[in-house]
Amino acid sequence: MEHLLFLSHRIPYPPNKGDKIRSYHLLKHLCQNYHVHLGTFIDDEDDWQHVGKVEALCGETYFGRLNPSTARIGSLTGMLTGRPLTLDYYRNAGLRRWVDGVLRQHKVERFLVFSSAMAQFVPTRASGTRVIDFVDIDSDKWAQYADKKSWPMNMVYRREARKLLEYERRIAGEFDASLFVSPAEAGMFRSMAPEYAHKIAAFTNGVDTEYFSPEHHLANPYASGEVGIVFTGAMDYWPNVDAVEWFAKEVLPGVLKQHPAAMFYIVGSKPTAQVQALASLPGVRVTGRVEDVRPYIAHARVAVAPLRIARGIQNKVLEAMAMARVVAVTPQALEGICATAGAELLLAEDADAFIATVNAQLAQPNRAMGAAARELVIAQYGWASNLASVDRCFNSELKQAA
């Protein structure tokens, strides 16, 4: 087997949140065809228990400890050097030495970089096919953050958006192929880097439709008499925090007027103080981390994804659809998902529309929509077929098809 170097900004296991779901399936797929050497970071102490699971898949491995607080302070050196802060956040001499050692010891002919920040660890002298999975356009996400923040942080975020886009464009030029999480995301980046359009493609996330299935008999986690509305996601991620706060304060009161038994469950790990404070509001429950999110999805009357800041594809939406739940989304949460509003999910653009949409679903559940949603996910979001795009990149078919 050929040797492949896989660099990821976070350990690709367990597959319990957006980037880990994608990186884990990508790693597992590549291990079928290549001898994979993995270099990655661990930014959550709980993840050290999963190192053995990942090592069993790979050849050489490097797991670097990354302390988010220290990394944030270290990233400020980018203000002096003119670099994106994101690059200095992940700056690590140990990983750089490990990469050099792997390249000396093995004839590495393939490189897969997961997220833009990890491209800095691929030496420019390295020969072989280099593919980067940007996943999302991170620079645009920082631009969205800037629009939501006040001075001085909006200036910092705007600078990061500008500097990171410059870096993303440079990497797209240096690498053989650039991948994104959806055709829409790839199309947007082509408009930002038109000279590299022929090297830009997408592979869509998949869903384990056997695991996320309505056929499982899962105990109801809701209290007797509650009508469940559920949001799932990592609750230390600012776009998720913004989404649940907006829903709890701007949407839920209008829902409770018509459906006083409704209860909004915020299900996800590491809820910030801002999220925990929402539990004091009428009709809100904050669970923190749970062993299994599926019971909360399975027994909810409606799943919601009221994101106002988003890039790429929202796995939370696909997972709820796979479980035949009706999902109400904002346009931002719908972006990149090939579902038709009104047929496979519900779309609401503002608070008033969201109130009306959720109230209608609570009053008269649309079970046919849930069934259609699952059928769509089964047809369009299988990992095996979607990952074929990565194989085409390493087989040089991307350029030929352009």
C-alpha positions as CSV (number, residue, x, y, z in Angstrom):
1,M,0.0,0.0,0.0
2,E,1.1,3.6,-0.6
3,H,1.8,5.7,2.4
4,L,-0.6,8.7,3.1
5,L,-0.1,11.4,5.7
6,F,-3.4,12.6,7.3
7,L,-3.3,15.8,9.3
8,S,-6.3,16.8,11.3
9,H,-6.8,19.7,13.7
10,R,-8.7,17.5,16.2
11,I,-8.6,13.7,16.9
12,P,-11.1,12.1,14.5
13,Y,-12.9,10.2,17.2
14,P,-15.5,9.7,18.6
15,P,-17.7,10.7,15.7
16,N,-20.1,12.7,17.9
17,K,-19.8,16.3,16.5
18,G,-19.7,17.8,13.1
19,D,-16.0,17.9,12.2
20,K,-15.2,14.6,14.0
21,I,-18.0,12.8,12.1
22,R,-16.6,13.9,8.8
23,S,-12.9,13.3,9.7
24,Y,-13.6,9.9,11.2
25,H,-15.4,8.6,8.1
26,L,-12.7,10.1,5.9
27,L,-9.9,8.5,7.9
28,K,-11.7,5.1,8.0
29,H,-12.2,5.3,4.2
30,L,-8.6,6.2,3.4
31,C,-7.3,3.3,5.6
32,Q,-9.0,0.9,3.2
33,N,-6.6,1.9,0.4
34,Y,-3.6,3.5,2.0
35,H,-1.1,3.0,4.9
36,V,-2.2,6.1,6.8
37,H,0.0,8.0,9.2
38,L,-2.0,10.4,11.4
39,G,-0.9,13.7,13.0
40,T,-3.6,15.4,15.1
41,F,-4.4,17.4,18.2
42,I,-6.4,16.7,21.3
43,D,-8.1,19.8,22.8
44,D,-10.4,17.9,25.2
45,E,-8.9,15.9,28.0
46,D,-11.8,13.4,27.7
47,D,-10.6,12.4,24.2
48,W,-7.4,10.9,25.4
49,Q,-9.3,7.7,26.2
50,H,-9.9,7.3,22.5
51,V,-6.3,7.3,21.4
52,G,-6.1,3.5,21.2
53,K,-9.1,3.3,19.0
54,V,-7.5,5.6,16.5
55,E,-4.0,4.1,16.7
56,A,-5.5,0.7,15.7
57,L,-6.5,2.2,12.4
58,C,-3.2,3.9,11.5
59,G,0.5,3.4,11.1
60,E,2.6,6.1,12.7
61,T,0.6,8.5,14.9
62,Y,1.1,11.8,16.7
63,F,-1.3,13.2,19.3
64,G,-0.4,16.7,20.4
65,R,-2.0,18.2,23.5
66,L,-3.7,21.5,22.7
67,N,-4.9,23.7,25.6
68,P,-7.5,26.1,24.1
69,S,-6.7,28.9,26.6
70,T,-3.0,28.7,26.0
71,A,-3.5,28.4,22.3
72,R,-5.6,31.5,22.2
73,I,-2.9,33.5,23.9
74,G,-0.3,32.1,21.6
75,S,-2.4,32.9,18.5
76,L,-1.9,36.6,19.3
77,T,1.6,36.5,17.9
78,G,-0.2,36.6,14.5
79,M,-1.0,40.2,15.1
80,L,2.7,41.0,15.0
81,T,3.7,38.7,12.1
82,G,0.7,39.5,9.9
83,R,-0.4,35.8,9.9
84,P,-3.9,34.6,10.5
85,L,-4.4,34.0,14.2
86,T,-5.8,30.5,13.3
87,L,-2.4,29.4,12.1
88,D,-0.6,30.4,15.3
89,Y,-3.4,28.9,17.4
90,Y,-2.2,25.5,16.0
91,R,1.5,26.2,15.8
92,N,3.3,23.2,17.2
93,A,7.0,22.3,16.9
94,G,6.4,18.7,18.0
95,L,4.0,18.0,15.2
96,R,6.4,19.6,12.7
97,R,9.2,17.4,13.9
98,W,7.0,14.3,13.7
99,V,6.0,15.1,10.1
100,D,9.7,15.5,9.1
101,G,10.4,12.1,10.7
102,V,7.6,10.3,8.9
103,L,8.7,11.8,5.6
104,R,12.3,10.6,6.2
105,Q,11.2,7.1,7.3
106,H,8.5,6.5,4.7
107,K,7.9,7.2,1.0
108,V,4.8,9.3,1.5
109,E,3.1,9.9,-1.9
110,R,-0.3,11.2,-0.7
111,F,-1.2,14.0,1.7
112,L,-4.7,14.6,3.1
113,V,-5.1,17.8,5.2
114,F,-8.3,18.2,7.2
115,S,-9.0,22.0,7.8
116,S,-6.9,24.9,6.5
117,A,-4.8,25.4,9.6
118,M,-3.1,22.0,9.2
119,A,-1.7,22.8,5.8
120,Q,1.2,24.7,7.5
121,F,2.6,21.3,8.5
122,V,3.1,20.0,5.0
123,P,6.6,21.0,3.9
124,T,6.7,22.8,0.6
125,R,9.4,20.5,-0.5
126,A,7.2,17.4,0.0
127,S,6.4,15.7,-3.3
128,G,3.2,13.7,-3.9
129,T,-0.5,14.4,-4.4
130,R,-1.8,17.0,-1.8
131,V,-5.5,17.3,-1.1
132,I,-7.0,19.6,1.4
133,D,-10.5,19.2,2.9
134,F,-11.3,22.8,3.9
135,V,-14.8,21.5,5.0
136,D,-16.1,25.0,5.3
137,I,-14.9,28.4,4.2
138,D,-13.5,29.4,7.6
139,S,-12.7,32.9,6.5
140,D,-16.4,33.6,5.7
141,K,-17.3,32.2,9.1
142,W,-15.1,34.8,10.7
143,A,-16.7,37.5,8.6
144,Q,-20.1,36.4,9.9
145,Y,-18.8,36.6,13.5
146,A,-17.6,40.1,12.8
147,D,-21.1,41.2,11.7
148,K,-22.5,39.9,15.0
149,K,-19.9,41.4,17.4
150,S,-19.2,44.9,18.5
151,W,-15.9,46.9,18.7
152,P,-13.2,45.9,19.2
153,M,-13.8,42.2,18.6
154,N,-15.5,42.9,15.3
155,M,-12.2,44.4,14.0
156,V,-10.2,41.4,15.2
157,Y,-12.6,39.0,13.5
158,R,-12.7,41.1,10.3
159,R,-8.9,41.0,10.1
160,E,-9.0,37.3,10.6
161,A,-11.5,36.8,7.8
162,R,-9.2,38.8,5.5
163,K,-6.0,37.2,6.4
164,L,-7.4,33.7,6.4
165,L,-8.9,34.1,3.0
166,E,-5.5,35.1,1.7
167,Y,-4.1,32.0,3.2
168,E,-7.0,29.8,1.9
169,R,-6.4,31.1,-1.6
170,R,-2.7,30.4,-1.4
171,I,-3.2,26.8,-0.2
172,A,-5.8,26.2,-2.9
173,G,-3.1,27.2,-5.5
174,E,-0.4,25.1,-3.9
175,F,-2.5,21.9,-3.4
176,D,-3.6,19.5,-6.1
177,A,-7.3,19.6,-5.0
178,S,-9.5,21.5,-2.5
179,L,-12.6,19.9,-1.1
180,F,-15.6,21.4,0.6
181,V,-18.6,20.0,2.5
182,S,-21.2,20.9,-0.2
183,P,-21.5,22.0,-3.8
184,A,-22.8,25.3,-2.6
185,E,-19.7,25.8,-0.4
186,A,-17.4,24.8,-3.2
187,G,-19.2,27.1,-5.6
188,M,-18.8,30.0,-3.2
189,F,-15.0,29.4,-2.9
190,R,-14.7,29.1,-6.7
191,S,-16.0,32.7,-6.8
192,M,-13.4,33.7,-4.3
193,A,-10.5,31.9,-6.0
194,P,-11.6,31.6,-9.7
195,E,-8.1,30.9,-10.9
196,Y,-8.2,27.6,-9.1
197,A,-11.8,26.7,-9.9
198,H,-10.7,23.5,-11.8
199,K,-9.2,22.2,-8.6
200,I,-12.2,22.8,-6.3
201,A,-14.8,20.1,-5.6
202,A,-17.0,18.8,-2.8
203,F,-18.0,15.7,-1.0
204,T,-21.1,15.8,1.1
205,N,-21.3,14.5,4.6
206,G,-23.1,11.2,5.2
207,V,-25.3,9.7,7.9
208,D,-25.3,6.3,9.5
209,T,-28.9,5.6,8.7
210,E,-28.9,2.3,10.7
211,Y,-27.8,4.1,13.8
212,F,-30.0,7.2,13.3
213,S,-33.2,5.2,12.6
214,P,-36.8,5.5,13.8
215,E,-36.8,1.7,14.1
216,H,-34.9,1.7,17.4
217,H,-37.0,1.4,20.5
218,L,-35.6,4.2,22.7
219,A,-36.9,5.2,26.1
220,N,-38.7,8.6,26.2
221,P,-36.5,11.1,28.0
222,Y,-39.2,13.7,28.3
223,A,-41.3,14.2,31.4
224,S,-44.9,13.1,31.3
225,G,-47.1,15.7,29.6
226,E,-44.1,17.5,27.9
227,V,-44.2,18.2,24.2
228,G,-40.6,18.1,23.1
229,I,-38.8,20.6,20.9
230,V,-35.1,19.6,20.6
231,F,-31.9,21.2,19.5
232,T,-28.7,19.1,19.5
233,G,-25.1,20.2,19.2
234,A,-21.9,21.1,21.0
235,M,-23.0,23.9,23.3
236,D,-19.6,25.6,23.6
237,Y,-19.7,26.5,19.9
238,W,-20.8,30.1,19.5
239,P,-23.1,29.7,16.5
240,N,-25.0,27.0,18.5
241,V,-25.1,29.3,21.5
242,D,-26.4,32.1,19.4
243,A,-29.1,29.8,17.9
244,V,-30.5,28.5,21.1
245,E,-30.5,31.9,22.8
246,W,-32.4,33.4,19.9
247,F,-34.9,30.6,19.8
248,A,-35.4,30.6,23.6
249,K,-35.9,34.4,23.8
250,E,-37.5,35.3,20.5
251,V,-39.4,32.2,19.4
252,L,-40.3,30.0,22.3
253,P,-42.5,32.6,24.1
254,G,-44.8,32.7,21.0
255,V,-44.9,28.9,21.0
256,L,-45.8,28.7,24.7
257,K,-48.8,31.0,24.2
258,Q,-50.4,28.4,22.1
259,H,-48.8,25.2,23.5
260,P,-48.0,25.7,27.2
261,A,-46.9,22.1,27.5
262,A,-44.1,22.7,25.0
263,M,-40.6,22.2,26.4
264,F,-37.4,23.3,24.5
265,Y,-34.6,20.9,25.2
266,I,-31.0,22.0,24.5
267,V,-29.0,18.8,24.3
268,G,-25.3,18.9,24.0
269,S,-22.0,18.9,25.8
270,K,-20.2,21.7,27.5
271,P,-23.0,24.3,27.7
272,T,-21.6,27.7,28.4
273,A,-22.7,29.9,31.3
274,Q,-24.8,31.8,28.7
275,V,-26.6,28.6,27.7
276,Q,-27.0,27.4,31.2
277,A,-28.7,30.7,32.1
278,L,-31.4,29.9,29.6
279,A,-32.7,27.1,31.9
280,S,-34.2,29.8,34.1
281,L,-36.6,30.8,31.3
282,P,-40.1,29.2,31.1
283,G,-40.1,26.1,28.9
284,V,-36.3,25.5,28.6
285,R,-34.3,22.5,29.7
286,V,-30.5,22.3,29.3
287,T,-29.2,18.8,29.6
288,G,-25.5,19.1,29.1
289,R,-23.8,16.0,27.7
290,V,-25.9,12.9,27.3
291,E,-24.8,9.4,26.4
292,D,-27.1,9.2,23.4
293,V,-28.9,12.0,21.7
294,R,-31.2,9.7,19.7
295,P,-34.0,9.4,22.4
296,Y,-34.3,13.1,22.5
297,I,-34.7,13.3,18.7
298,A,-36.9,10.2,18.4
299,H,-39.5,11.5,21.0
300,A,-39.4,15.2,20.0
301,R,-42.5,16.6,18.2
302,V,-40.1,18.8,16.2
303,A,-36.3,19.3,15.9
304,V,-35.1,22.8,15.4
305,A,-31.9,24.2,13.8
306,P,-32.4,28.0,14.2
307,L,-28.8,28.9,13.3
308,R,-28.2,32.5,12.2
309,I,-24.4,31.9,11.6
310,A,-23.5,28.8,9.6
311,R,-21.3,27.4,6.9
312,G,-21.4,24.0,5.2
313,I,-23.8,21.2,6.2
314,Q,-25.5,20.8,9.6
315,N,-25.2,17.2,10.7
316,K,-27.8,17.8,13.4
317,V,-30.3,18.4,10.6
318,L,-29.4,15.3,8.6
319,E,-29.5,13.1,11.8
320,A,-32.9,14.3,12.8
321,M,-34.2,13.8,9.2
322,A,-32.7,10.3,9.2
323,M,-34.8,9.5,12.3
324,A,-37.9,10.7,10.4
325,R,-38.3,13.8,12.5
326,V,-39.7,17.0,11.1
327,V,-37.0,19.6,11.3
328,A,-37.6,23.4,11.3
329,V,-34.6,25.3,10.0
330,T,-33.4,28.8,9.1
331,P,-32.0,29.5,5.6
332,Q,-28.5,29.3,7.1
333,A,-29.1,25.8,8.5
334,L,-30.6,24.6,5.2
335,E,-27.6,25.8,3.1
336,G,-25.9,22.8,1.5
337,I,-28.6,20.3,2.2
338,C,-30.5,19.2,-0.9
339,A,-33.9,19.1,0.7
340,T,-37.1,20.9,-0.4
341,A,-38.7,23.2,2.1
342,G,-42.3,22.1,2.6
343,A,-41.6,18.5,1.4
344,E,-38.7,17.1,3.6
345,L,-38.4,19.9,6.2
346,L,-39.7,23.2,7.3
347,L,-38.1,26.6,6.6
348,A,-38.6,29.8,8.6
349,E,-36.7,33.0,7.9
350,D,-37.5,35.0,11.0
351,A,-38.9,34.8,14.5
352,D,-42.5,35.2,13.5
353,A,-42.3,32.6,10.8
354,F,-40.5,30.2,13.2
355,I,-43.3,30.7,15.8
356,A,-46.0,29.9,13.2
357,T,-44.1,26.9,11.8
358,V,-43.4,25.3,15.1
359,N,-47.0,26.0,16.3
360,A,-48.4,24.3,13.2
361,Q,-46.2,21.2,13.7
362,L,-47.1,20.9,17.4
363,A,-50.8,21.3,16.6
364,Q,-50.8,18.8,13.7
365,P,-47.7,16.6,13.3
366,N,-46.7,16.0,9.7
367,R,-45.6,12.4,9.8
368,A,-45.4,12.2,6.0
369,M,-42.7,14.9,6.0
370,G,-40.7,12.9,8.5
371,A,-40.9,9.8,6.3
372,A,-39.9,11.8,3.2
373,A,-37.0,13.3,5.1
374,R,-35.6,9.8,6.0
375,E,-36.0,8.7,2.4
376,L,-34.0,11.7,1.2
377,V,-31.2,11.0,3.6
378,I,-30.9,7.4,2.6
379,A,-30.8,8.3,-1.1
380,Q,-28.4,11.3,-0.9
381,Y,-26.3,11.0,2.2
382,G,-24.4,7.7,2.1
383,W,-20.8,7.9,3.2
384,A,-19.5,5.3,0.7
385,S,-20.8,7.1,-2.4
386,N,-19.9,10.6,-1.2
387,L,-16.3,9.7,-0.3
388,A,-15.7,8.6,-3.9
389,S,-14.9,12.2,-4.6
390,V,-11.7,11.9,-2.5
391,D,-10.6,8.8,-4.4
392,R,-11.0,10.8,-7.7
393,C,-8.8,13.5,-6.4
394,F,-6.0,11.1,-5.6
395,N,-6.5,9.4,-9.0
396,S,-6.1,12.8,-10.7
397,E,-9.6,12.6,-12.1
398,L,-10.6,16.0,-10.7
399,K,-8.5,17.9,-13.1
400,Q,-9.5,15.7,-16.0
401,A,-13.2,16.3,-15.2
402,A,-12.8,20.1,-14.9
